[in-house]
Amino acid sequence: MIEDQIPEDALRRLSLREYVHDGEWLKAVRTINCTEEDFKQRKGLQGGSHSGATSGEKRKFEDSIPPVTAKRLKKQYTAKVKAVYKAK
């Protein structure tokens, strides 16, 4: 009954050794479960496999760089001005 509630990794660790008394087995179950929970908690605090990413998505390039504004505007030439320039 207890074995159904124990994580699989903890059962693997328990199966490595033979226990004579039930008290020894229960003590081992408690210690292994505590170490397993501590490991999972530390893994969660360190971020697990994510390296600083919180949302699990890739950072978009457009979001990381602010848009560049032009320092000065280009002059808009009319057709007449362009024709005069070409004639020169």
Kinemage of the C-alpha trace (Angstrom):
@kinemage 1
@onewidth
@group {chain A} dominant
@subgroup {mainchain}
@vectorlist {calphas} color= white
{ca met a 1} P 0.000 0.000 0.000
{ca ile a 2} L 2.763 2.437 0.869
{ca glu a 3} L 4.741 1.366 -2.167
{ca asp a 4} L 2.044 2.782 -4.465
{ca gln a 5} L 2.591 6.270 -3.046
{ca ile a 6} L 6.400 6.219 -3.127
{ca pro a 7} L 8.068 7.798 -6.190
{ca glu a 8} L 9.706 5.402 -8.625
{ca asp a 9} L 13.222 6.736 -8.001
{ca ala a 10} L 12.821 6.189 -4.266
{ca leu a 11} L 11.700 2.589 -4.853
{ca arg a 12} L 14.812 1.972 -6.937
{ca arg a 13} L 17.005 3.198 -4.090
{ca leu a 14} L 15.116 1.069 -1.565
{ca ser a 15} L 15.494 -2.067 -3.673
{ca leu a 16} L 19.295 -1.877 -3.515
{ca arg a 17} L 19.348 -3.074 0.089
{ca glu a 18} L 17.545 -5.813 2.006
{ca tyr a 19} L 15.813 -4.800 5.240
{ca val a 20} L 15.301 -7.287 8.091
{ca his a 21} L 12.861 -5.307 10.220
{ca asp a 22} L 9.924 -3.217 9.117
{ca gly a 23} L 11.163 -0.326 11.235
{ca glu a 24} L 14.397 -0.154 9.256
{ca trp a 25} L 12.455 -0.129 6.008
{ca leu a 26} L 10.129 2.650 7.200
{ca lys a 27} L 13.096 4.727 8.347
{ca ala a 28} L 14.767 4.253 4.968
{ca val a 29} L 11.526 5.240 3.196
{ca arg a 30} L 11.350 8.452 5.215
{ca thr a 31} L 14.961 9.434 4.584
{ca ile a 32} L 14.833 8.618 0.883
{ca asn a 33} L 11.590 10.531 0.412
{ca cys a 34} L 13.060 13.531 2.222
{ca thr a 35} L 16.167 13.505 0.036
{ca glu a 36} L 14.017 13.119 -3.088
{ca glu a 37} L 11.812 16.067 -2.105
{ca asp a 38} L 14.858 18.189 -1.277
{ca phe a 39} L 16.386 17.355 -4.645
{ca lys a 40} L 13.214 18.336 -6.498
{ca gln a 41} L 12.950 21.564 -4.522
{ca arg a 42} L 16.579 22.513 -5.235
{ca lys a 43} L 16.097 21.696 -8.895
{ca gly a 44} L 13.074 23.983 -8.976
{ca leu a 45} L 14.952 26.800 -7.241
{ca gln a 46} L 17.893 26.567 -9.614
{ca gly a 47} L 15.611 26.724 -12.641
{ca gly a 48} L 16.081 23.128 -13.714
{ca ser a 49} L 17.079 22.894 -17.340
{ca his a 50} L 16.112 26.478 -18.170
{ca ser a 51} L 18.920 28.956 -18.178
{ca gly a 52} L 17.141 32.015 -16.897
{ca ala a 53} L 14.084 31.686 -19.109
{ca thr a 54} L 10.861 32.032 -17.173
{ca ser a 55} L 8.232 31.599 -19.853
{ca gly a 56} L 9.808 28.734 -21.779
{ca glu a 57} L 9.668 30.682 -25.026
{ca lys a 58} L 12.493 32.068 -27.076
{ca arg a 59} L 13.185 35.750 -26.780
{ca lys a 60} L 12.063 37.615 -29.846
{ca phe a 61} L 14.711 39.702 -31.573
{ca glu a 62} L 12.383 42.680 -32.081
{ca asp a 63} L 11.660 42.854 -28.361
{ca ser a 64} L 15.277 42.944 -27.293
{ca ile a 65} L 16.426 45.934 -29.402
{ca pro a 66} L 14.605 49.271 -29.227
{ca pro a 67} L 13.583 50.757 -32.581
{ca val a 68} L 16.029 53.231 -34.116
{ca thr a 69} L 14.679 56.633 -35.065
{ca ala a 70} L 16.135 58.585 -37.972
{ca lys a 71} L 18.169 61.639 -37.022
{ca arg a 72} L 16.970 63.658 -39.990
{ca leu a 73} L 14.343 63.130 -42.625
{ca lys a 74} L 15.109 62.678 -46.297
{ca lys a 75} L 14.066 65.491 -48.566
{ca gln a 76} L 11.115 64.748 -50.787
{ca tyr a 77} L 11.831 65.991 -54.294
{ca thr a 78} L 9.027 66.767 -56.713
{ca ala a 79} L 9.013 65.631 -60.318
{ca lys a 80} L 9.934 69.129 -61.517
{ca val a 81} L 13.016 69.290 -59.278
{ca lys a 82} L 14.124 65.845 -60.424
{ca ala a 83} L 13.735 66.826 -64.085
{ca val a 84} L 15.816 69.989 -63.568
{ca tyr a 85} L 18.514 67.980 -61.810
{ca lys a 86} L 18.668 65.419 -64.647
{ca ala a 87} L 18.879 68.181 -67.253
{ca lys a 88} L 21.989 69.645 -65.643
